[in-house]
Amino acid sequence: MKGLEPSTFTLATCSSPPPNTCSDNDLAISETPPDSKNDSAQNASVELASITAAWPSLPETIRARILGIVEGATAAGSGS
């Protein structure tokens, strides 16, 4: 027959891929990736804790001003 070629595949010529040489250490994921967002979140938590601790001793006018600043910043950030 014209146009057909004999098969060249045999199990003798078939090679398997090399074994996976990847170790578990190569796939390790860092528990805490270096990230500036993580640092700023920790700093914000410390700052918020200091405000929370001082809140009961702050005069009412100071508390009202702090709340006004937060509400204004929140409204400005949301586009309202």
N, C-alpha and C positions, 0 to 999 in steps of 0.2 A: 504494500500500500504506500501510496505517496503521501508525504507530509507527516507521518507518524514516526516518532523516534522511539527507540527502546528505552525502557525505564532504567535509570542509573541508580535508583535508590535500593540499598540493601541494608540490613542490620549491621553488616560489617563496616559500612561507610558512615553510618549514623553515629554521631558523637553527642554525648550528653553535655549540658552546660556545666561549667566549673561549680563546685560547691560554694555555698554562701560563706564567705569568710568574715562576715560582720559579727562582732561580739556585742553582748549586752551593754558594755561600756560605751560603744560607739553610738548607741541609741539613747543614752541617758539624757534626761530632761532636767534642766536646772530647776531647783525648788523655787528660787526667787531670782528671776531674770533681772539683770541690771536694767533698770528703767527709771527715768526721771519722774514719771508719773507716780510710781510706787513711793519714791522719796517724798514728793510733794503731798501725797495722800497721808503719809505718816506725819509729816510736819503739820498738816491741817488738823489731824486728830489731836496732836499735842496742843495746838493753839485752841481748838474747840474745848478741850478738857480744862484749860486754864480759864477760859471764859465761863464755862459751866461751874467751875469751883468758886469763882468770884461773884457769880450772879446774885446770890442771896444778900451779899454785903454791899452791892452797888445801890446808889440812890435811884429812886424811881425815875428821875429825869434822865439819868444816864442810860438806864434800861430802855426807856422809851426811844431815845436817840439811836441806840444800837439796833433796836427793832425796826426803826424807820430806815436806817441805812440798809439793813438786810432786805426789807420789803422793796425798797427802791432799786437795789441791785438785781433782785429777783425779777422784778417787773421789766427792767431794762434788758435783762438777758433773755427773757422769753418773747420779746418783741411786742409786748402789750402796751 
